[in-house]
Amino acid sequence: MPTLPNLLSLFRILTAPLLLVAAWLDLPGLFLTLFAAALLSDALDGFLARRLGQTTALGGLLDSWGDCALYCVTPLAVWWLWPEVIWQELPYVVVAIAAFLLPVAAGFVKFHQLTSYHTWGAKAAAVALGITTPLLLLGGPSWPFRLAVFILTCSALDELIITLLLRRWQANIPSCLHAWRLRPRNG
């Protein structure tokens, strides 16, 4: 029987193509609504899994795949809907995309799967980007988004260090300090 946390992660996976459709059809209101719902599902799935005692390896992977789907389609959808914002923030957008993709790529190279670390930094970056991206798209200042990209970059460095430190794949590593402490047991 599917659990509520897994259904929330699955919702995020299924929302990703809908974000692209909303952008392609030039429906910014629908895009922002779906984007907010996807971010809310991201905030709730792990919390509910822990609260309800429904944490599973499958749930962790669904959460990671949901994040991956959401973060991969968002830049393209935003480009279609708000190209002027992308041009204005292009260096930060490029850094954000690289900061997301590099740890994912390193994990696939080393472990042949998504890392699913769910680090504290990744959670902070998700919250920061989840708040500042819609703010920026709605005409707000750019400095909060830029700060969120900095947080994401720090998180990416943390995840890259974790990947370098671990000898074998392990999910749910809060930080590189935790990975360092796991080294004797992770061999």
N, C-alpha and C positions, 0 to 999 in steps of 0.2 A: 504494500500500500504506500502511495507517495506521501511524503511528509510536507507540511506547510513550508518549511525552509527550502526544500528542494523545488517545490512549485514556484516559489518566489524567484529562485535562480533560473529556473526554466522560463519564467515570464520574461526575465531580462534577456535571455537568449532569443526568445521569439519577438521581443520588441525591437531588436536591432534592425531587422529588415524593414519593419514598419517606420522606423526613424528615417531610413533612406527613402521610402515611398513618400512620406510627409514632406521631406525636403525636395524631392523631385517634382512633386505636385505644387510646390511653393506654398506650403501651409505652415508658416512659422508657429502659429498658435498650437496646432496639433503636435508639431515637433517638440515644442517646449513642454507641453503636457505629458507626452510620452516619455520625454527625457527625465522629467521630474519623477514620474512613476517608476521608471527604471532605477533612478538613483535611490528612491525610497525603498525599492525592493532590495537593493544592495545593502542599504543600512539595516534592514530588518532581518534578512535571511540568516546571517551568522548569529545575531543577537537571539533570535527565536530558537535557532538550533541549540545554542547553549542553554537557554532558559528552559526549553522543553525536553532537554536531554536527548536531542535528535541529531547530534553531531555524528557524521559518518564520512568515510573517505569519499564516497560518491558525492555527498553534499559539498565537500571542499572542492572537488573537481568541477562540479556544476557551478559553484560560485566563481571559480577562476575562469571557466569558459564564458560565463555570463559577463564578467568584467571585460574579458578579452573582446567579446562580440560588441559590447557597448563602446569600448574605447577605440575599437578599430573603425566603426562606422561613423562615429561622431564628427571627426574632422572633415570627412567628405560631405556629410550632411550640412554641417555649418558652412563649408565652402560654397555649397549650392545656394544656401539661404542668405548668408551674410558674407559675401566675398570681400567686401570692403573691410570688415573686421579682421579677416584672415590676413589681408595685405598689411593692415596697420600693425598687427601683432605677429607677423610672419616669423621673426627670429624666435619668439617665445613658443609659437605653435610648433616649429621644427624641433626645438629642444624638448618640448612636451612629448611629441611623437617618438623621438629618439629615446627619451627617458622611459617611455612605456615599452618600446620594442626591444631595446638592448637586453634588459634582464630576461625577457621572455625568450629571446633568441639564445642567450647564454644557457638558460635552463634546458632548452630543447637540444642544444649541442651536447651538453654534459650528461643530462638525464633522460633525454628523448621523450620529455613530457613537460607540461606546464608545471612550474615550480610550486604554486599554491602555498607560498610562505605566509600570506596574510599578515604581513609585518605591521607594526605600529605605524611606521612611516607611510606605508601604502594606505592605511586607514585614514591617516591625517591628510594625505594628498587627495584621497577620494572626496573627503568632506570639503576640503578647501576648493578643489576644482568644481565640485558639485554646487557650491554656493557662488563662486566667482565667475564661472562660465556663463550661466544665465544672466547674471548681473551685467557682464560685459556685453552680451548679445542684446540686452535691453537698453543699451546706451549708457551704462554706468562707467565709472572710471576704470582704467586699465591696470593700475597698480595692484589691486587685489589679485587679479588673474596672474600677473607677473610673479607676485609673491607665491601663489599656489604652484606655479611652474617650478620655482626654486625648491619648494617643499617636495614636489614630485621628483626633481633631480636628486635631491638628498636621499629620498626613498629608493630611487633606482641604484644609486651607489651602494646603499645598504644591501639591497638584494643581490647585486653583483658580487659583493664581498661574501655574502652567505653562500652563493653558488660556488665560489672559489674555495671556501672553507669546508663545505660538506663533501664527504667522499662518496656518499650514496644519497639518493633522493629521500627527502623527509618533508612533510607538509607542516604548516603552522609553526614557523620559526619567527618569533616576535622581532628579533633584531640580529645584527651580525655578532653582537656580544653573546647572545644565546647560542648562536652557531659555533662560536669559538669554544664555549663551555661544553658543547656536545661532541667536539672532535674526538676525544678518546672513545666515546661510545658509538660514534657514527662511522666506524671503519668496517 
